[in-house]
Amino acid sequence: MEFRCRLNRTAAIRVELRWAFEKMKEEKMIRVLVVDDDKLARQGIIALLPWKKYQMEVVGDVQNGREALRFLRENDTDLVFVDIDMPEMDGIEFMEQCTAERPDIRFVVLTFYEEFSYAQSAVRLGCLEYISKASLEFTDGEILLERIAKKYYERNQGMVHGKSGDIKAWEKIKEQWNSLWWVFDTMFYGELLDYTRACHPEVRILERLMVKCIGKADQNLERRETDIPWFQSVEEIFEWVEQMRGEYRSCDFGKNEFGSMMKAVRRIERTFTGPLHASEVAAEIGMSRSCFSMKFKKYTGVTFGDFVSKLRIGKAEELLLNTELGVAEIAEKSGYEDVYYFSRVFREKMQCSPVEYRKQNGRQE
């Protein structure tokens, strides 16, 4: 009877371990730090992108490279969104120092159009992507994060994350595992061995999953999501409250709401081929940018950036099919200042390059 109970318990552990290994792949969160000397830019990046959908969470934001290095020494972080142009220590210098201390960390570079050639030097330092800040509001956040997440996982295969004490926990797991190995079939034990070898030498076991298999308590607490930011002083609290009051007043304009949105849409349709920013359109109808963005999506069903992007790509399609203009000229006439950025957005939306699109529709470049 005792032997049978032990077999049953072992079989149950086997099932739990299979589940745990699969769960480790599914639940791994990429921890993100945002570094930019512009506070509004940091807040905008954090608010604009759908982090959770792509297994990411922002664990901090700081204003310069030195603060970022201090943060990374004290906090588990996987990915850093960093501005190239910062005082005290620029983005490249920060990445060089960070790579020397933490070679496992990856980067996403934030830059402006004129800095693209400079930003490309970041690739050798583990940069996964570089993003134009000038075009961020027009960028499809889901496509962007999906691409970044894919590149991150491709470069970090075999790594799982946990707390600093996980190596000790792993030793305890090994001891208990060794006491059970004799009743496990060779195939499953081989799978386990292959998986642990793949993780070596950076074994960061997700303790709350593995320890559950041998009766340990779950040590992870779910972080509650909140829209209220952290404050460092009483003055910041009052500043935030005043800002919220202003947002409320600007959003509360009742019966004129629909008319204002229609005015904004007409303005966008009239000027989308030139420089266009949500803050400018919002100011014209007497609203703050954040309130305008919320109301615009409510009435149109899409974000401001997606709406403008759809108009511009539509214009580009028309020019590709009905004119002999080159891709650079078409990009400019469609509202894109940078032809490379235009080509990237076009490919994301149409699943082919501008040249391929023209050829597929019976036109030659």
Backbone hydrogen bonds, N-H to C=O, Kabsch-Sander energy under -0.5 kcal/mol:
donor,donor_aa,acceptor,acceptor_aa,energy
5,C,1,M,-2.5
6,R,2,E,-2.1
7,L,3,F,-2.2
8,N,4,R,-2.6
9,R,5,C,-2.7
10,T,6,R,-2.4
11,A,7,L,-2.7
12,A,8,N,-2.1
13,I,9,R,-2.2
14,R,10,T,-2.4
15,V,11,A,-2.0
16,E,12,A,-2.3
17,L,13,I,-2.8
18,R,14,R,-2.2
19,W,15,V,-2.3
20,A,16,E,-2.5
21,F,17,L,-2.5
22,E,18,R,-1.7
23,K,19,W,-2.5
24,M,20,A,-2.4
25,K,21,F,-1.0
26,E,22,E,-1.5
27,E,23,K,-2.8
28,K,24,M,-0.7
30,I,55,Q,-3.6
31,R,29,M,-0.6
32,V,30,I,-0.5
32,V,57,E,-3.0
33,L,79,L,-2.3
34,V,60,G,-2.0
35,V,33,L,-0.5
35,V,81,F,-3.4
36,D,34,V,-0.5
36,D,62,V,-2.0
39,K,37,D,-0.8
42,R,38,D,-2.1
43,Q,39,K,-2.4
44,G,40,L,-2.5
45,I,41,A,-2.4
46,I,42,R,-2.3
47,A,43,Q,-2.2
48,L,44,G,-2.5
49,L,45,I,-1.5
51,W,49,L,-2.0
53,K,50,P,-0.5
54,Y,50,P,-0.7
54,Y,51,W,-1.6
55,Q,52,K,-1.8
56,M,51,W,-1.7
57,E,30,I,-2.4
59,V,32,V,-2.7
59,V,57,E,-0.7
60,G,32,V,-1.0
62,V,34,V,-2.2
65,G,89,M,-0.7
68,A,64,N,-1.9
69,L,65,G,-2.3
70,R,66,R,-2.0
71,F,67,E,-2.5
72,L,68,A,-2.6
73,R,69,L,-1.6
74,E,70,R,-0.9
74,E,71,F,-0.9
75,N,71,F,-1.5
78,D,31,R,-2.4
79,L,31,R,-2.4
80,V,106,R,-2.3
81,F,33,L,-2.7
82,V,80,V,-0.7
82,V,108,V,-2.7
83,D,35,V,-2.0
84,I,110,L,-2.2
86,M,84,I,-1.0
89,M,87,P,-3.0
91,G,84,I,-2.8
94,F,90,D,-2.4
95,M,91,G,-2.5
96,E,92,I,-2.2
97,Q,93,E,-2.2
98,C,94,F,-2.9
99,T,95,M,-2.8
100,A,96,E,-1.6
101,E,97,Q,-1.6
102,R,98,C,-4.1
105,I,102,R,-1.8
106,R,78,D,-2.2
107,F,126,G,-2.0
108,V,80,V,-2.7
109,V,129,E,-2.6
110,L,82,V,-3.0
111,T,131,I,-2.8
115,E,112,F,-2.0
116,F,113,Y,-1.9
119,A,115,E,-2.6
120,Q,116,F,-1.6
121,S,118,Y,-1.2
122,A,119,A,-2.2
123,V,120,Q,-1.5
124,R,121,S,-0.6
125,L,122,A,-1.5
126,G,123,V,-1.6
127,C,122,A,-1.1
128,L,107,F,-3.6
129,E,107,F,-0.8
131,I,109,V,-3.3
133,K,111,T,-4.0
133,K,131,I,-0.6
135,S,132,S,-0.8
136,L,133,K,-0.7
138,F,135,S,-1.3
139,T,135,S,-0.6
139,T,136,L,-1.2
141,G,139,T,-0.9
144,L,140,D,-2.3
145,L,141,G,-2.6
146,E,142,E,-2.3
147,R,143,I,-2.1
148,I,144,L,-2.3
149,A,145,L,-3.0
150,K,146,E,-2.2
151,K,147,R,-2.2
152,Y,148,I,-2.6
153,Y,149,A,-2.6
154,E,150,K,-2.1
155,R,151,K,-1.7
156,N,152,Y,-0.8
157,Q,154,E,-0.5
159,M,156,N,-1.6
160,V,202,E,-0.6
166,D,163,K,-1.8
167,I,164,S,-0.5
169,A,165,G,-1.7
170,W,166,D,-2.7
171,E,167,I,-1.8
172,K,168,K,-1.8
173,I,169,A,-2.3
174,K,170,W,-2.7
175,E,171,E,-2.1
176,Q,172,K,-2.1
177,W,173,I,-2.8
178,N,174,K,-2.9
179,S,175,E,-1.1
180,L,177,W,-1.8
181,W,177,W,-1.1
183,V,180,L,-1.9
184,F,181,W,-1.8
189,Y,185,D,-2.1
190,G,186,T,-2.5
191,E,187,M,-2.0
192,L,188,F,-2.3
193,L,189,Y,-2.4
194,D,190,G,-2.7
195,Y,191,E,-2.2
196,T,192,L,-2.5
197,R,193,L,-2.3
198,A,194,D,-2.0
199,C,195,Y,-1.2
200,H,196,T,-1.0
202,E,199,C,-1.0
203,V,201,P,-1.0
204,R,160,V,-0.5
204,R,202,E,-1.0
207,E,205,I,-1.4
209,L,206,L,-1.5
210,M,206,L,-2.0
211,V,207,E,-2.6
213,C,209,L,-0.8
213,C,210,M,-1.0
214,I,211,V,-1.1
215,G,212,K,-1.3
216,K,211,V,-3.1
237,I,233,S,-1.3
238,F,234,V,-2.2
239,E,235,E,-2.4
240,W,236,E,-2.3
241,V,237,I,-2.5
242,E,238,F,-2.4
243,Q,239,E,-1.9
244,M,240,W,-2.4
245,R,241,V,-2.2
246,G,242,E,-2.2
247,E,243,Q,-2.3
248,Y,244,M,-2.4
249,R,245,R,-2.4
250,S,246,G,-2.5
251,C,247,E,-1.8
252,D,248,Y,-1.3
253,F,251,C,-1.6
256,N,253,F,-1.8
257,E,254,G,-1.9
260,S,256,N,-2.3
261,M,257,E,-2.1
262,M,258,F,-2.3
263,K,259,G,-2.0
264,A,260,S,-2.1
265,V,261,M,-2.5
266,R,262,M,-2.4
267,R,263,K,-2.0
268,I,264,A,-2.4
269,E,265,V,-2.6
270,R,266,R,-1.5
271,T,267,R,-1.4
272,F,268,I,-1.3
274,G,271,T,-1.9
280,E,277,H,-0.6
281,V,277,H,-1.7
282,A,278,A,-2.7
283,A,279,S,-2.0
284,E,280,E,-1.7
285,I,281,V,-1.0
285,I,282,A,-0.6
286,G,283,A,-1.3
287,M,282,A,-2.7
292,F,288,S,-2.5
293,S,289,R,-2.7
294,M,290,S,-1.8
295,K,291,C,-2.6
296,F,292,F,-3.1
297,K,293,S,-1.9
298,K,294,M,-1.7
299,Y,295,K,-2.0
300,T,296,F,-2.4
301,G,297,K,-2.1
307,F,303,T,-2.3
308,V,304,F,-2.4
309,S,305,G,-2.5
310,K,306,D,-2.3
311,L,307,F,-1.8
312,R,308,V,-2.5
313,I,309,S,-2.7
314,G,310,K,-2.1
315,K,311,L,-2.1
316,A,312,R,-2.3
317,E,313,I,-2.5
318,E,314,G,-2.0
319,L,315,K,-2.2
320,L,316,A,-2.6
321,L,317,E,-1.9
322,N,318,E,-1.9
323,T,319,L,-1.4
330,I,326,G,-2.3
331,A,327,V,-2.5
332,E,328,A,-2.0
333,K,329,E,-2.6
334,S,330,I,-1.3
335,G,332,E,-1.1
336,Y,331,A,-2.9
337,E,335,G,-0.5
339,V,337,E,-0.5
342,F,338,D,-2.3
343,S,339,V,-2.5
344,R,340,Y,-2.0
345,V,341,Y,-2.5
346,F,342,F,-2.9
347,R,343,S,-2.2
348,E,344,R,-2.1
349,K,345,V,-2.2
350,M,346,F,-3.1
351,Q,347,R,-2.0
357,Y,353,S,-2.6
358,R,354,P,-2.1
359,K,355,V,-2.2
360,Q,356,E,-2.8
361,N,357,Y,-1.1
362,G,359,K,-1.8
363,R,358,R,-2.7
